């Protein structure tokens, strides 16, 4: 999971500036001109098209004015020569070309015209009922929102429900942060070139990218030597960090997790965190909760030890025995909760802070690398004293801000969860819409607490926990996404922490 060199191309995530700065140089090192790179890009998309449509299919190729459009013109030429019915639509149809220009995009466009392929306005791209649409209008260089007639074209394409294959990135998606810039094309497949752009994996973009394919065009190994990624994908199971258990292991070898939460009337969150800690492999799990919840929590799992806490001093013995502490699931925001929170924060044990624990942390900030914070965008906004929309507008920037401001290990949850930690910056692009239900965060907090208790470093525990939690959500929601519950993840978590991975 922490490899270097060419093998890391599948993990490495880059911003648009890095691609623009070094793709030509990488091509040179591989022995390709810009025109040859564009030709390779167009051929990579065409080869994917052949897997999606049958002989004689009608293909609408929509092209912009830049290099992304140049890729599209090459796709159109190749498809036409292969016998497909090709219709060309342009951002500026019939634009006058500089006949002396040797720019690759202009050369590709000129070649289409020489074949007799006529260009029509973008908003006519549905008129001949295409079988598939190729989106080559805006690439990674888009710097302003899509508006006016182009926005209307995007809406037409999305409403038509015709399959779309996007070249490099769907038009309208910001390559650096994954935001929708006014409007964005919803593709079924995106073929991205040379290296992964970080905006393809987080924020709004997963709903627009569809199936993502990487075509490195034979230059990826050179590109990774020219540019260092600031973010990487978690790729492959982190089971090696835990390893197999010794034959003579006993419960004391695998840590004691203390779950602190479940305030008056809120036992459910504490139960879910407790179950995840147990199934995540902790040797012992205790729950410190409001006295009114002891019976219901204890009845859910006899292996856990449940303690009713009326006064903060009753926590002292539990805190002393704990290997890791999870603070916040169902804790509440009343005076009892605040006193409990303050008592827990006074000890030096590694802590996972979630839910109401993050509310109290925002009131009284603390800096420590021994803290693991697990906010969703709303909680992150409270921690950074900004708006939730600010967080979503640039998730990468705000994950880094959280890490720098609190000196803690951070996961900014959501589609494409971002981890900023002392072991680097990681993106987890696993998970499922099935996880959009209550209690998932409590489950994650308990699992991370269990991994901490078993000896993983805070950054490792967080990374492994987020990855396994996301994979468990995928598996649980595989058959029927709607109605998937956090408790459905528990048996899958047990398998994952023992080395199993789904095919």
C-alpha positions as CSV (number, residue, x, y, z in Angstrom):
1,X,0.0,0.0,0.0
2,X,3.0,2.3,0.2
3,X,4.9,1.5,-2.9
4,X,7.0,3.8,-5.0
5,X,7.9,4.1,-8.7
6,X,6.0,2.9,-11.7
7,X,4.1,0.3,-9.6
8,X,2.4,3.2,-7.8
9,X,0.7,4.6,-11.0
10,X,-2.6,2.9,-10.0
11,X,-2.4,4.6,-6.6
12,X,-1.1,8.1,-7.5
13,X,-3.4,11.0,-7.8
14,X,-2.4,14.2,-9.6
15,X,-3.8,17.7,-10.1
16,X,-4.4,19.2,-13.5
17,X,-1.3,21.5,-13.3
18,X,0.9,18.5,-13.0
19,X,-0.5,16.8,-16.1
20,X,-0.3,20.0,-18.1
21,X,3.3,20.6,-16.9
22,X,4.8,17.2,-17.6
23,X,2.7,15.1,-20.0
24,X,4.6,16.4,-23.0
25,X,7.9,15.7,-21.3
26,X,6.8,12.2,-20.4
27,X,5.9,11.7,-24.0
28,X,9.3,12.8,-25.1
29,X,11.0,10.4,-22.8
30,X,8.9,7.6,-24.2
31,X,9.7,8.7,-27.7
32,X,6.3,10.2,-28.6
33,X,5.4,13.6,-30.0
34,X,2.3,15.5,-28.8
35,X,0.6,14.5,-32.0
36,X,1.4,10.8,-31.4
37,X,0.2,11.1,-27.8
38,X,-3.1,12.5,-29.0
39,X,-3.3,9.7,-31.5
40,X,-2.7,7.1,-28.8
41,X,-5.4,8.7,-26.6
42,X,-7.9,8.7,-29.4
43,X,-7.2,5.0,-30.2
44,X,-7.5,4.0,-26.5
45,X,-11.0,5.5,-26.4
46,X,-11.9,4.0,-29.8
47,X,-10.9,0.6,-28.5
48,X,-13.2,1.0,-25.5
49,X,-16.0,2.1,-27.8
50,X,-15.7,-1.2,-29.7
51,X,-16.5,-3.0,-26.5
52,X,-19.7,-0.9,-25.9
53,X,-21.3,-0.8,-29.3
54,X,-21.8,-3.3,-32.2
55,X,-20.9,-3.0,-35.8
56,X,-22.5,-0.2,-37.7
57,X,-23.6,1.6,-34.5
58,X,-24.3,5.3,-34.6
59,X,-21.8,7.3,-32.6
60,X,-22.2,11.0,-31.8
61,X,-18.8,12.6,-31.1
62,X,-19.0,15.9,-29.3
63,X,-15.8,18.0,-29.5
64,X,-14.4,21.1,-28.0
65,X,-11.7,23.4,-29.2
66,X,-8.7,22.1,-27.1
67,X,-6.7,18.9,-26.9
68,X,-9.7,17.1,-25.4
69,X,-11.6,17.9,-28.6
70,X,-8.5,16.7,-30.6
71,X,-8.8,13.3,-29.0
72,X,-12.5,13.3,-30.0
73,X,-11.7,14.1,-33.6
74,X,-9.3,11.1,-33.7
75,X,-12.0,8.9,-32.2
76,X,-14.4,10.1,-34.9
77,X,-11.9,9.4,-37.7
78,X,-11.1,5.9,-36.4
79,X,-14.7,5.0,-36.0
80,X,-15.6,6.3,-39.4
81,X,-12.8,4.3,-41.0
82,X,-14.0,1.2,-39.2
83,X,-17.5,1.5,-40.7
84,X,-19.5,3.1,-37.8
85,X,-22.0,5.8,-38.5
86,X,-20.3,8.8,-37.1
87,X,-21.8,12.2,-36.5
88,X,-19.6,15.1,-35.5
89,X,-20.8,17.9,-33.2
90,X,-18.5,20.8,-32.3
91,X,-18.4,23.6,-29.8
92,X,-17.7,25.9,-32.7
93,X,-18.8,24.1,-35.9
94,X,-17.3,25.1,-39.2
95,X,-14.6,27.2,-37.4
96,X,-11.9,28.3,-39.8
97,X,-8.7,26.3,-39.4
98,X,-5.2,27.6,-39.8
99,X,-4.1,25.4,-42.6
100,X,-0.4,26.0,-41.7
101,X,-0.9,25.0,-38.1
102,X,0.7,21.8,-36.9
103,X,-1.1,21.8,-33.6
104,X,-2.2,18.2,-33.0
105,X,-5.9,19.1,-32.3
106,X,-6.1,21.1,-35.5
107,X,-4.5,18.3,-37.5
108,X,-7.0,15.8,-36.1
109,X,-9.9,18.1,-36.9
110,X,-8.6,18.8,-40.4
111,X,-8.3,15.0,-41.0
112,X,-12.0,14.5,-40.2
113,X,-13.0,17.3,-42.6
114,X,-10.8,15.7,-45.3
115,X,-12.8,12.5,-44.8
116,X,-16.0,14.4,-45.4
117,X,-17.2,14.4,-41.8
118,X,-19.3,17.5,-41.4
119,X,-19.6,19.3,-38.0
120,X,-22.9,20.3,-36.5
121,X,-23.8,22.3,-33.3
122,X,-23.6,20.5,-30.0
123,X,-27.3,21.0,-29.3
124,X,-28.1,18.8,-32.3
125,X,-26.3,15.7,-31.0
126,X,-29.5,13.8,-30.2
127,X,-31.2,14.5,-33.5
128,X,-30.1,11.2,-35.1
129,X,-30.7,9.0,-32.1
130,X,-27.1,7.9,-31.4
131,X,-26.3,4.6,-29.7
132,X,-23.5,6.3,-27.7
133,X,-22.2,9.8,-27.2
134,X,-18.5,10.6,-26.9
135,X,-17.8,13.6,-24.6
136,X,-14.7,15.4,-25.8
137,X,-15.8,18.9,-25.1
138,X,-14.0,20.1,-22.0
139,X,-11.0,18.4,-20.4
140,X,-9.0,19.0,-17.3
141,X,-8.3,22.6,-18.2
142,X,-11.8,23.9,-17.6
143,X,-11.6,26.9,-15.3
144,X,-15.0,28.4,-15.2
145,X,-18.6,27.2,-14.7
146,X,-20.5,25.8,-17.8
147,X,-23.3,28.2,-18.6
148,X,-25.8,29.2,-21.3
149,X,-26.2,27.0,-24.4
150,X,-23.4,24.6,-23.4
151,X,-25.2,24.0,-20.0
152,X,-28.4,23.3,-22.0
153,X,-26.5,20.8,-24.1
154,X,-25.2,19.1,-20.9
155,X,-28.8,18.8,-19.6
156,X,-30.1,17.4,-22.9
157,X,-27.4,14.7,-22.9
158,X,-28.1,13.8,-19.3
159,X,-31.8,13.6,-19.8
160,X,-31.5,11.5,-22.9
161,X,-30.2,8.5,-21.0
162,X,-28.0,7.5,-23.9
163,X,-24.7,6.0,-22.8
164,X,-21.8,8.5,-22.6
165,X,-18.1,7.8,-22.8
166,X,-16.1,10.7,-21.5
167,X,-12.5,11.4,-22.6
168,X,-10.2,12.1,-19.7
169,X,-12.9,13.6,-17.5
170,X,-16.6,14.3,-17.9
171,X,-17.2,17.9,-19.2
172,X,-17.9,20.1,-16.2
173,X,-16.1,18.2,-13.5
174,X,-13.2,20.0,-11.8
175,X,-10.1,17.8,-12.2
176,X,-8.6,19.0,-8.9
177,X,-11.5,18.8,-6.5
178,X,-14.3,16.8,-8.1
179,X,-16.9,19.6,-8.0
180,X,-19.5,20.2,-10.6
181,X,-18.7,23.5,-12.4
182,X,-22.2,24.7,-13.1
183,X,-23.3,21.6,-15.0
184,X,-21.6,18.3,-15.8
185,X,-22.0,15.4,-18.2
186,X,-23.0,12.1,-16.4
187,X,-20.9,9.5,-18.2
188,X,-21.3,5.7,-18.0
189,X,-17.5,5.3,-18.7
190,X,-14.6,7.7,-18.4
191,X,-11.3,6.9,-20.1
192,X,-8.6,9.1,-18.4
193,X,-5.2,9.6,-19.9
194,X,-1.6,9.0,-18.6
195,X,-2.4,9.3,-14.8
196,X,-5.4,9.6,-12.5
197,X,-6.7,13.1,-11.7
198,X,-7.6,13.4,-8.1
199,X,-10.9,15.1,-8.8
200,X,-12.2,11.9,-10.4
201,X,-12.6,10.1,-7.1
202,X,-14.3,12.4,-4.5
203,X,-17.0,15.0,-4.0
204,X,-19.7,15.0,-6.6
205,X,-17.6,13.4,-9.3
206,X,-18.3,9.7,-8.6
207,X,-21.9,10.2,-9.7
208,X,-20.6,11.5,-13.1
209,X,-17.5,9.5,-13.9
210,X,-19.1,6.1,-14.1
211,X,-16.7,3.2,-14.7
212,X,-13.2,4.7,-14.7
213,X,-10.4,3.3,-17.0
214,X,-6.8,4.5,-17.1
215,X,-5.0,4.6,-20.4
216,X,-1.4,5.4,-19.6
217,X,-0.5,5.7,-23.3
218,X,2.9,4.0,-22.7
219,X,4.2,7.1,-20.8
220,X,3.0,6.5,-17.3
221,X,6.3,5.1,-16.1
222,X,8.0,8.3,-17.2
223,X,5.3,10.6,-15.8
224,X,5.6,9.2,-12.3
225,X,9.3,10.0,-12.3
226,X,8.6,13.6,-13.2
227,X,5.8,14.3,-10.8
228,X,5.3,13.5,-7.1
229,X,1.6,12.9,-6.1
230,X,0.4,14.7,-2.9
231,X,-2.5,12.1,-2.6
232,X,-2.6,8.4,-3.2
233,X,-5.4,5.8,-3.4
234,X,-5.5,3.0,-0.8
235,X,-5.1,0.0,-3.1
236,X,-5.0,-3.5,-1.6
237,X,-5.9,-4.9,1.7
238,X,-4.0,-3.7,4.8
239,X,-4.2,-7.1,6.4
240,X,-0.4,-7.3,6.6
241,X,-0.4,-4.5,9.2
242,X,-2.3,-6.8,11.6
243,X,-0.8,-10.1,10.5
244,X,-1.8,-13.6,11.8
245,X,-2.3,-14.1,15.5
246,X,0.1,-16.2,17.5
247,X,-1.0,-19.7,18.4
248,X,-0.7,-18.9,22.2
249,X,-2.4,-15.5,21.9
250,X,-4.8,-14.4,24.7
251,X,-7.3,-11.5,25.0
252,X,-4.8,-9.3,26.8
253,X,-2.6,-9.3,23.7
254,X,-5.3,-7.6,21.6
255,X,-6.1,-4.6,23.6
256,X,-9.0,-3.1,25.5
257,X,-11.3,-0.7,23.8
258,X,-13.4,1.7,25.9
259,X,-16.4,3.1,24.1
260,X,-17.6,6.4,25.8
261,X,-21.0,7.6,24.7
262,X,-24.6,6.5,24.7
263,X,-26.1,9.4,26.6
264,X,-29.6,9.5,28.0
265,X,-32.0,8.1,25.4
266,X,-29.3,7.3,22.8
267,X,-28.1,3.8,23.3
268,X,-28.0,2.8,19.6
269,X,-24.8,4.5,18.6
270,X,-22.9,3.1,21.5
271,X,-24.2,-0.4,20.7
272,X,-23.0,-0.1,17.1
273,X,-19.5,1.1,18.1
274,X,-19.3,-1.7,20.6
275,X,-20.2,-4.4,18.1
276,X,-17.7,-3.1,15.5
277,X,-15.0,-3.0,18.1
278,X,-15.7,-6.6,19.1
279,X,-15.9,-7.8,15.4
280,X,-12.8,-5.8,14.6
281,X,-10.8,-8.0,16.8
282,X,-10.3,-6.2,20.1
283,X,-9.5,-8.5,23.0
284,X,-11.9,-6.7,25.4
285,X,-14.5,-4.0,24.9
286,X,-16.0,-1.9,27.6
287,X,-18.8,0.7,27.2
288,X,-19.2,3.7,29.5
289,X,-22.7,5.1,29.1
290,X,-25.5,6.9,30.9
291,X,-26.9,4.7,33.7
292,X,-30.3,4.6,31.9
293,X,-28.8,2.7,29.0
294,X,-26.9,-0.1,30.8
295,X,-29.6,-2.8,30.5
296,X,-30.3,-2.3,26.8
297,X,-26.6,-2.1,25.8
298,X,-25.6,-5.1,27.9
299,X,-28.4,-7.2,26.4
300,X,-27.1,-6.7,22.9
301,X,-23.8,-8.5,23.3
302,X,-22.8,-10.5,26.4
303,X,-19.1,-10.3,25.6
304,X,-18.9,-6.6,26.2
305,X,-18.7,-5.0,29.7
306,X,-21.1,-2.2,30.2
307,X,-20.8,0.5,32.9
308,X,-23.3,3.1,33.9
309,X,-21.5,6.4,34.6
310,X,-23.2,9.1,36.7
311,X,-20.1,11.1,37.7
312,X,-16.9,11.6,35.7
313,X,-14.7,10.2,38.5
314,X,-16.3,6.8,37.9
315,X,-14.4,6.7,34.6
316,X,-11.0,6.8,36.1
317,X,-10.5,3.1,36.5
318,X,-11.9,2.4,33.0
319,X,-9.6,5.0,31.4
320,X,-6.6,3.5,33.2
321,X,-7.3,0.1,31.8
322,X,-8.1,1.1,28.2
323,X,-5.7,0.6,25.3
324,X,-7.8,2.9,23.1
325,X,-10.8,5.1,23.6
326,X,-13.7,5.9,21.3
327,X,-15.4,9.1,22.4
328,X,-18.7,10.4,21.0
329,X,-21.2,7.8,19.6
330,X,-24.5,9.0,21.1
331,X,-22.7,11.0,23.8
332,X,-25.0,14.0,23.7
333,X,-24.5,17.7,24.2
334,X,-25.7,18.2,27.8
335,X,-23.8,18.9,31.0
336,X,-23.3,15.2,31.7
337,X,-21.8,14.7,28.2
338,X,-19.4,17.6,28.5
339,X,-18.1,16.4,31.9
340,X,-17.6,12.9,30.5
341,X,-15.8,14.3,27.5
342,X,-13.5,16.5,29.5
343,X,-12.5,13.6,31.7
344,X,-11.6,11.4,28.8
345,X,-9.5,14.1,27.1
346,X,-7.4,14.5,30.2
347,X,-5.7,11.1,29.7
348,X,-2.9,10.4,27.1
349,X,-4.4,7.2,25.6
350,X,-5.0,7.2,21.8
351,X,-8.5,8.3,21.1
352,X,-11.0,8.1,18.2
353,X,-13.3,11.1,18.3
354,X,-16.6,11.0,16.4
355,X,-20.1,12.4,16.4
356,X,-20.8,14.4,19.6
357,X,-17.2,14.1,20.6
358,X,-16.4,16.3,17.6
359,X,-19.0,18.8,18.7
360,X,-17.2,19.2,22.0
361,X,-13.7,19.3,20.3
362,X,-14.9,22.2,18.2
363,X,-15.8,24.1,21.3
364,X,-12.4,23.5,22.9
365,X,-9.8,22.6,20.3
366,X,-6.9,20.3,21.2
367,X,-3.8,19.4,19.0
368,X,-2.4,15.9,19.2
369,X,-1.2,13.2,16.8
370,X,-2.7,10.7,19.2
371,X,-6.2,11.8,18.2
372,X,-8.1,10.3,15.3
373,X,-10.9,12.5,14.0
374,X,-13.7,11.1,11.8
375,X,-15.9,14.0,10.7
376,X,-18.5,14.1,7.9
377,X,-18.6,17.4,6.0
378,X,-21.0,19.1,8.5
379,X,-18.8,18.2,11.4
380,X,-15.7,19.2,9.5
381,X,-17.3,22.6,8.9
382,X,-17.9,23.0,12.6
383,X,-14.3,22.1,13.4
384,X,-13.0,24.6,10.9
385,X,-15.6,27.2,11.6
386,X,-16.8,27.4,8.0
387,X,-19.8,26.3,5.9
388,X,-20.5,22.7,4.9
389,X,-20.5,23.9,1.3
390,X,-17.0,25.3,1.7
391,X,-15.9,21.8,2.7
392,X,-17.6,20.1,-0.3
393,X,-16.2,22.7,-2.7
394,X,-12.6,21.6,-2.0
395,X,-12.4,18.4,0.1
396,X,-8.7,18.0,-0.4
397,X,-7.9,21.4,0.9
398,X,-10.1,21.1,4.0
399,X,-8.8,17.6,4.9
400,X,-5.3,19.1,4.9
401,X,-6.5,22.1,7.0
402,X,-8.1,19.7,9.6
403,X,-4.8,17.8,9.9
404,X,-2.7,20.9,10.2
405,X,-5.0,22.7,12.6
406,X,-5.5,19.8,15.0
407,X,-2.2,17.9,14.3
408,X,-4.5,14.8,14.3
409,X,-5.1,11.9,12.0
410,X,-8.1,12.9,9.9
411,X,-10.6,11.2,7.7
412,X,-13.1,13.5,5.9
413,X,-15.9,11.1,5.3
414,X,-18.0,10.9,2.2
415,X,-17.8,9.5,-1.4
416,X,-14.1,9.2,-1.8
417,X,-13.1,9.5,1.9
418,X,-9.9,11.5,2.4
419,X,-7.3,10.6,5.0
420,X,-4.7,13.2,6.0
421,X,-2.2,11.7,8.4
422,X,1.3,11.5,9.6
423,X,1.8,8.6,7.1
424,X,0.7,10.8,4.2
425,X,-2.5,11.7,2.4
426,X,-4.8,8.9,1.2
427,X,-8.0,8.5,-0.7
428,X,-10.4,5.6,-0.2
429,X,-12.5,5.2,-3.3
430,X,-14.3,2.1,-2.0
431,X,-17.8,2.1,-0.5
432,X,-21.4,2.1,-1.7
433,X,-24.5,4.3,-1.7
434,X,-25.9,1.6,0.5
435,X,-23.9,3.2,3.3
436,X,-26.1,6.3,3.3
437,X,-27.9,5.3,6.5
438,X,-27.6,6.0,10.2
439,X,-25.0,4.4,12.4
440,X,-22.3,3.9,9.7
441,X,-20.0,6.4,11.4
442,X,-20.4,4.7,14.8
443,X,-19.4,1.4,13.2
444,X,-16.3,3.0,11.7
445,X,-15.3,4.6,15.0
446,X,-15.6,1.3,16.8
447,X,-13.6,-0.5,14.2
448,X,-10.8,2.0,14.2
449,X,-10.7,1.8,18.0
450,X,-10.3,-2.0,17.8
451,X,-7.4,-1.6,15.3
452,X,-5.7,0.9,17.6
453,X,-6.1,-1.5,20.5
454,X,-4.4,-4.3,18.5
455,X,-1.3,-2.3,18.1
456,X,-1.6,-0.4,14.9
457,X,-0.2,3.2,14.8
458,X,-3.0,5.8,14.8
459,X,-2.6,6.6,11.1
460,X,-2.5,2.9,10.2
461,X,-5.6,2.2,12.3
462,X,-7.5,5.0,10.6
463,X,-6.4,4.0,7.1
464,X,-7.2,0.3,7.6
465,X,-10.4,1.0,9.3
466,X,-11.8,3.4,6.6
467,X,-10.8,0.9,3.9
468,X,-12.3,-2.2,5.5
469,X,-15.4,-0.3,6.6
470,X,-15.9,0.9,3.0
471,X,-15.4,-2.6,1.6
472,X,-17.8,-4.1,4.1
473,X,-20.4,-1.5,3.0
474,X,-19.9,-2.6,-0.6
475,X,-20.4,-6.2,0.2
476,X,-23.4,-5.6,2.5
477,X,-25.2,-3.4,-0.1
478,X,-24.3,-5.6,-3.1
479,X,-27.6,-7.3,-3.5
480,X,-30.0,-4.6,-2.2
481,X,-28.5,-1.2,-1.5
482,X,-31.7,0.3,0.0
483,X,-32.3,-0.8,3.5
484,X,-28.7,-1.8,4.3
485,X,-28.0,-1.2,8.0
486,X,-24.8,-0.5,9.8
487,X,-25.3,-3.7,11.8
488,X,-25.2,-5.6,8.4
489,X,-21.5,-4.8,8.2
490,X,-20.4,-6.6,11.4
491,X,-20.0,-10.2,10.0
492,X,-18.2,-8.8,7.0
493,X,-15.8,-6.7,9.1
494,X,-15.0,-9.9,11.0
495,X,-13.9,-11.6,7.8
496,X,-11.9,-8.6,6.5
497,X,-9.8,-8.3,9.6
498,X,-8.9,-12.0,9.2
499,X,-7.5,-11.4,5.7
500,X,-10.5,-12.1,3.5
501,X,-11.2,-9.9,0.5
502,X,-14.1,-10.1,-2.0
503,X,-13.2,-10.9,-5.6
